[in-house]
């Protein structure tokens, strides 16, 4: 294009770029957090959320226009506000005192939260509206009502403080309060401000000259930081009151003068909800807005409305936003072990699909589906490149060799980025134009001689630092399985492991040859492997395109398929990396996990700061400080420096939030006797029990992970994606449930279930049982007498003593069957099993098999244990595995899920199927099916 190199054109282009960057800086702070909406489909009955509070156990309490709602992250418990006037049910405030006692202020007065309902209190004294409730360390309540301040002492006595001696004056109607450490109160009515000392019975009025009587404006909230008060108003924005000089002033303009709620971190930040401009965070030290959250119609995961009625940034870092008729929004603002990388004002990786990363000190090169980003934090520099500047915007890999970055693209070849000049250039070998202009460049690595190897769609290349080609391996000139090469790893011995579209190959540094004939039988070399990782113990981890992880030593003398947890079943693995504690991090297409290589397996989710469970095959990077960087489908994430503290941030035990007996709530019967210790006493007539619980992580249920023990059987069972347990056909007795977050022993809670029978029924049934026992005993005695009489053994001299009878029974039990008899017996059992398909019954017991075959349980046990040298369950499960193979032959695995096939074969649980299948076949079902399909 003519004139593009002119100074005027270049200057204009720079102005455009600066303007775009300026626009991005303005918009960025409001749009970088992903909000999840909670509404009627989640069980919230009233979509107007007027106040939000989080209690000491971890429950979230919502005040709405008609009710109080307790939310445990999964389900709501409904506490309606009783009354005939719907307009007076509005909930203004919720607070807590010792013993987890919750108090509620509404338009009709003060309420206490009971086990099942709200209980009105002090109706004879506190009449009308309650807009504010504060509590102190002694358990006293300070209640801001329509007729002044009421102080409820810990001994339940009431005191009243009148602000205006004119009893009916509107200046007695309290709308907001805050309390100083010395016990003094700052009290606000709609238009007046007071200082009150309840102990000294003193008060002082502070008129605000900025409140013009001609302008509609009312106070809405107040917080105290240091020697200043910050006051929210509905009409004039934010005020500041200096306690020393006793003067008022306007404070930061947040873009909206209608402020509904105000709260603080007590140090620097003010949290404001506005009626029109969303949410604003204000720094009192910087005297400016430092973060905003607004509704953006083009961004579906932004704030759902700019009309915000309530706001809470809780102690765990969750930001809760309540709306008028729009429900509740929540985002993980600052709570997780992970954080999403940004470098304001230039760059924010949120919502970017990260495919490759390279970390070098303060420099970062980040490859995405939409282009590459270079950030130099030390010098404050930023660069973005995509089409048409480069031929492809999909960056598959990036590495730094020397002072330059090499960037591999999908279908666009290889580039070099020069940080010093911030420029890009094609990789051009010294011999001229190379084969890299339109190739896929999937991976690059440096060997021990500092030669650079490139994995491309046209083979494997090796270059020196001067750009001279040293080697080019293809299927034509070597044993490379395929020209499509997408990963290479140089292990600690100097050997290179090469991943191609058709399997593995090994490059030997001693002779420079590529080999495929060195793999032992049973190795994974014929599969498509997406990446390989070597840990500190020289173990290699092979991440297949599909299927289970494969582990081997460097010499391939010891190797195996490896599933450290059932949580990885049917998930596609993306990468493996080891941290400095020698734990493994495993990324998948549905979650991130940390594993100690022994027993502890910890999942990480949205609650930990992971923005999305999907991880691509982007190999993590570990920087100079040991921080691990991960490429996620929603941004570049890293472990915070204080991640160990944050990892254990959730100090709440798992909460037992409800008990149902055959679908009916039994919350009255549930009590917490001690923190983490619950008991419930139930009747025996309804034998199906449902236990509801929460871990208070407030993440999506599919990404919650628990471990539990039932009836103290010693085995911890895993529970994924569920927050309830159901038990059937429970008999009277005592049971014990222990449940905890997976990998967190300190989070355990214990529930004792006592299913009892009323005493009257116990006596009745006990009497009936005793009568039946006596009748049976008499009948048995008479039958024995008759039998002996008919065989001539009725004489006393021929009666066997009791000891002799026992000796006869012992002799009978030591039956020894011949091999022919065992074969006949086995044929009879097999015929019955195969003809009637008894094995497809998941509850088949040996007693039922005895009834069907007419063979005693004792003889069956002898057959299995002594003749077949196996257990009864191994015998039955072998038929079930054969049935599974028959279903594969019929092609039913292409029509049904694996779980459906397991059930059709007769297995009662997925875990037992996987365990027995692997025991028989030496591989997982998924791997077996894949090989079966390959043979077909």
Buried (B, 14 or more C-beta within 10 A) or exposed (E): EEEEEEEEEEEEEEEEEEEEBEEEEEEBBBBBBBBBBBBEEBBBEBBBBBBBBBBEBBBBBBBBBBBBBBBBBBBBBBBBBEBEEEEBBBBBBBBBBEEEBBBBBBBBBBBBBEEEBBBBBBEEBBBEBBBBBBBBEEBBBBBBBBBBBBBBEEEEEBEEBBBBEEEEBEBBBBBBBBBEEEBBBBBBBBBBBBBBBBEEEEBEEBEBEBBEEEEEBBBBBBBBBEEBBBBBBBBBBBBBBEBEEEEBEEBBEBBBBBBBBBBBEEEBBBBBBBBBBBBBBBBBEEEEBBBBBBBBEEBEBBBBBBBBBBBBBBEBBBBBBBBBEBBBBBBBBBBBBBBBBBBEBBBBBBBBBBBBBBBBEEBBBBBBBBBBBBBBBEEEEBBBBBEEEBBBBBBBBBBBBEEBBBBBBBBBBBBBBEBEEEEBEBBBBEEEEBBBBEBBBBBBBBBEEEBBBBBBBBBBBBBEEEBEBEBBBBBEEBEBBBBBBBBBBBBEEEBBBBBBEBBBBBBEBEEEEBBBEEBEEEBBBBBBBBBBBBBEEEBBBBBBBBBBBBBBEBEBEEBBBBBBBBBBBBBBBBBBBBBEEEBBBBBBBBBBBBBBBEEBBBBBBBBBBBBBBBBBBBBBBBBEEEBBBBBBBBBBBBBBEEBEEBBEBBEBBBBBBBBBBEEEBBBEBBEBEEEBBBBBBBBBEBBEBBBBBBBBBBBBBEBBBBBBBBBEEEEBBBBBEBBBBEBEEBEBEEBBBBBBBBBBEEBBBBBBBEBBBEEEBEEEEEEEEEEEEEEEEEEEEEEEEEEBEEEEEEEEEEEEEEEEEEEEEEEEEEEEBEEEBBEEBBEBBEEBBEEEEBBBBBEBEBEEBBEBBEBEBEBBBBBBEEBBEEEBEBBBBBBBBBBBEEBBEEEBBEEEEBEEBBBBBBBEEBEBBBEBBBEBBEBBBBBBBBBEEEEE
